[in-house]
């Protein structure tokens, strides 16, 4: 027996010297019987994020730094990368009055969900998108974008990117625009006027970047008064749709908002996609396996893939609204998306 083990060890060692490896190294168990991840359920408190942003505003100059951003780091991943999940990155950006975050473009696709402030704007491929809380602004891969704050108050927004996925594919690149700011050719309001009430007919998706909260909130609340529209696992969920295809917001990131009435509880389910949530309104608790994450307005948290989870609005009087982003579109394109309810 010892001789056989020695020969296996010798074989393994000599193969390794030749950049080879034996499948038998996995042992009798082979591959896992279900999806596994090192990403951990994690809750980031808004008070910690906000404090860090304000402090960064005092010591980080946008003249010397491309962006003033605080990243949310998952404890189960390598902290050097600053990633929240294996496919998605979430961070928060802080731009003070009078500042401009210079124009650039990159292969990671990104989105901006506005948290605080009014009147600043992101320019995407020459289109000015003036920000209000709750607005969602897209900067798809390789679109030029810069952020300017001509208002008299700081602006804070959530940044979501597929940076970890693009990193894993070795496709990361960034390019600076020749000038600090792009020239503004049109506004997102001009585009909205062209789209009309149909929102999305007749324009390429690259021309539509700005979902206004003044449109999203009424649609969400209209959904929430129809019990037949309630999802047993997600409450009243409204997905942002691609204006050209009617599919997910971006090829690699799906976005949604969901509404929970006071005291509402969902059923438990799990899926192969990873979801990052931001508590835009209200408070609640999300059970992820045997962990309970108690969240309130401004907090963010992650539900890793294949973890059973359920949401509850812990308030007896106030609704709760969650904004979320997910890697489900990418998994569905690869035919890897799977979902199970508690009774499946």
Residue pairs with C-beta under 8 A, 6 or more apart in sequence:
8 24
11 22
12 21
12 22
12 25
15 21
15 22
34 306
35 272
35 305
35 306
36 306
37 76
37 86
37 274
37 304
37 305
37 306
38 76
38 77
38 86
39 74
39 76
39 77
39 85
39 86
39 274
39 302
39 304
39 305
40 74
40 75
40 76
40 302
40 304
41 288
41 289
41 291
41 293
41 301
41 302
41 303
41 304
41 307
42 72
42 74
42 75
42 76
42 84
42 301
42 302
43 293
43 294
43 295
43 299
43 300
43 301
44 72
44 299
44 300
44 301
45 298
45 299
46 279
46 296
46 297
46 298
46 299
46 300
47 298
49 70
49 72
49 92
49 298
49 300
50 156
50 298
52 70
53 68
53 70
53 92
53 94
53 156
54 94
56 68
56 70
56 94
57 68
57 94
57 96
57 154
60 68
62 68
62 95
62 99
62 100
62 101
62 102
66 101
66 102
66 104
67 93
67 101
68 93
68 94
68 95
68 101
69 91
69 92
69 93
69 94
69 159
70 91
70 92
70 94
71 82
71 83
71 84
71 89
71 90
71 91
72 84
72 90
72 91
72 92
72 300
73 79
73 82
73 83
73 84
74 83
74 84
74 85
74 302
76 304
77 83
77 84
77 85
77 86
81 164
81 167
82 89
82 91
83 89
83 163
83 164
84 90
84 276
84 302
85 164
85 274
85 276
85 302
85 304
85 327
86 164
86 165
86 168
86 274
87 162
87 164
87 165
87 252
87 274
87 327
87 330
88 160
88 161
88 162
88 163
88 164
88 165
88 253
88 274
88 276
88 325
88 326
88 327
89 108
89 159
89 160
89 161
89 162
89 163
89 164
90 158
90 159
90 160
90 276
90 278
90 300
90 325
91 158
91 159
91 161
92 115
92 156
92 157
92 158
92 159
93 101
93 112
93 147
93 156
93 157
93 159
94 154
94 155
94 156
95 101
95 120
95 147
95 148
95 149
95 154
95 155
96 149
96 154
97 149
97 150
97 151
97 152
97 153
97 154
98 149
98 150
99 148
99 149
100 146
100 147
100 148
100 149
100 180
100 181
101 146
101 147
101 148
102 146
102 176
102 177
102 180
102 181
103 123
103 144
103 145
103 146
103 176
103 177
103 179
103 180
103 181
103 182
104 144
104 145
104 146
104 174
104 175
104 176
104 177
105 142
105 143
105 144
105 145
105 174
105 175
105 177
106 141
106 142
106 172
106 173
106 174
106 175
107 141
107 142
107 166
107 171
107 172
107 173
107 174
108 141
108 161
108 162
108 163
108 166
108 172
109 138
109 139
109 140
109 141
109 161
109 162
109 250
109 251
109 252
109 253
110 138
110 139
110 145
110 159
110 160
110 161
111 136
111 137
111 138
111 139
111 159
111 160
111 161
111 249
111 250
111 253
111 255
111 325
112 122
112 131
112 135
112 136
112 137
112 138
112 139
112 157
112 158
112 159
112 160
113 134
113 135
113 136
113 157
113 158
113 160
113 255
113 278
113 280
113 323
114 131
114 132
114 133
114 134
114 135
114 136
114 137
114 155
114 156
114 157
114 158
114 213
115 133
115 156
115 157
115 158
115 298
116 133
116 154
116 155
116 156
117 131
117 133
117 149
117 151
117 153
117 154
117 155
117 156
118 131
118 132
118 133
118 151
118 153
119 130
119 131
119 149
119 150
119 151
119 153
119 155
120 130
120 131
120 147
120 148
120 149
120 150
120 151
120 155
121 128
121 129
121 130
121 131
121 147
121 148
121 150
122 128
122 129
122 131
122 137
122 139
122 145
122 146
122 147
122 148
123 129
123 144
123 145
123 146
123 147
123 148
123 181
123 182
123 184
124 137
124 138
124 139
124 143
124 144
124 145
124 209
125 143
125 144
125 145
125 182
125 206
125 209
126 144
126 182
126 183
126 184
126 185
126 186
127 184
127 185
127 186
127 187
127 188
127 191
127 207
127 209
127 210
128 184
128 186
128 187
128 188
129 135
129 137
129 187
129 188
129 209
129 210
130 187
130 188
130 189
131 137
131 155
131 157
132 212
132 213
132 214
133 213
134 213
134 216
134 217
134 280
135 210
135 211
135 212
135 213
136 210
136 211
136 216
136 240
136 249
136 255
137 209
137 210
137 211
138 209
138 210
138 249
138 250
139 145
139 209
140 205
140 206
140 209
140 250
143 206
143 209
144 177
144 182
145 182
146 177
146 180
146 181
146 182
147 155
148 181
149 155
158 278
158 300
158 323
160 253
160 255
160 276
160 325
162 250
162 252
162 253
162 327
162 330
163 172
165 252
165 327
165 330
166 172
188 209
188 210
191 203
191 207
191 208
191 210
192 199
192 210
192 212
194 202
194 203
195 201
195 202
195 203
195 208
195 243
199 215
199 243
200 208
200 241
200 242
200 243
200 244
200 246
203 243
203 244
204 244
205 242
205 243
205 244
205 245
208 243
208 244
211 240
216 238
216 240
216 257
219 238
220 236
220 238
220 257
220 259
220 321
221 259
223 229
223 236
223 238
223 259
224 236
224 259
224 261
224 319
229 236
230 236
231 237
231 266
232 266
232 267
232 341
233 266
233 267
233 268
233 269
233 310
233 341
234 258
234 266
234 311
235 258
235 259
235 260
235 261
235 264
235 266
235 311
236 258
236 259
236 260
237 256
237 257
237 258
237 259
238 256
238 257
238 258
238 259
239 248
239 249
239 254
239 255
239 256
240 248
240 249
240 254
240 255
240 256
240 257
241 247
241 248
241 249
242 248
242 249
242 250
247 329
248 254
248 255
248 328
248 329
249 255
249 329
250 329
251 329
251 330
251 333
252 327
252 329
252 330
253 325
253 326
253 327
253 329
253 330
254 325
254 326
254 327
254 328
254 329
255 323
255 324
255 325
255 326
256 323
256 324
256 326
257 280
257 321
257 322
257 323
257 324
258 321
258 322
258 324
259 319
259 320
259 321
260 266
260 282
260 284
260 311
260 312
260 313
260 319
260 320
260 321
260 322
261 313
261 319
262 313
262 315
262 316
262 317
262 318
262 319
263 313
263 315
263 316
264 312
264 313
265 310
265 311
265 312
265 313
266 310
266 311
266 312
267 310
267 341
267 342
268 287
268 308
268 309
268 310
268 341
268 342
269 308
269 309
269 310
269 339
269 340
269 341
269 342
270 306
270 307
270 308
270 309
270 339
270 340
271 305
271 306
271 328
271 337
271 338
271 339
271 340
272 305
272 306
272 331
272 336
272 337
272 338
272 339
273 305
273 326
273 327
273 328
273 331
273 337
274 302
274 303
274 304
274 305
274 326
274 327
275 302
275 303
275 324
275 325
275 326
275 328
276 300
276 301
276 302
276 324
276 325
276 326
277 286
277 295
277 300
277 301
277 302
277 303
277 322
277 323
277 324
278 298
278 299
278 300
278 322
278 323
278 324
279 295
279 296
279 297
279 298
279 299
279 300
279 320
279 321
279 322
280 297
280 321
280 322
280 323
281 297
281 318
281 319
281 320
281 321
282 296
282 297
282 313
282 315
282 318
282 319
282 320
282 321
283 294
283 295
283 296
283 297
283 313
283 314
283 315
283 318
283 320
284 294
284 295
284 311
284 312
284 313
284 314
284 315
284 320
285 292
285 293
285 294
285 295
285 311
285 312
285 314
286 292
286 293
286 295
286 301
286 303
286 309
286 310
286 311
286 312
287 293
287 309
287 310
287 312
288 303
288 304
288 307
288 308
288 309
289 307
289 308
289 309
293 301
294 314
295 301
303 309
308 342
311 322
313 319
313 320
328 337
331 337
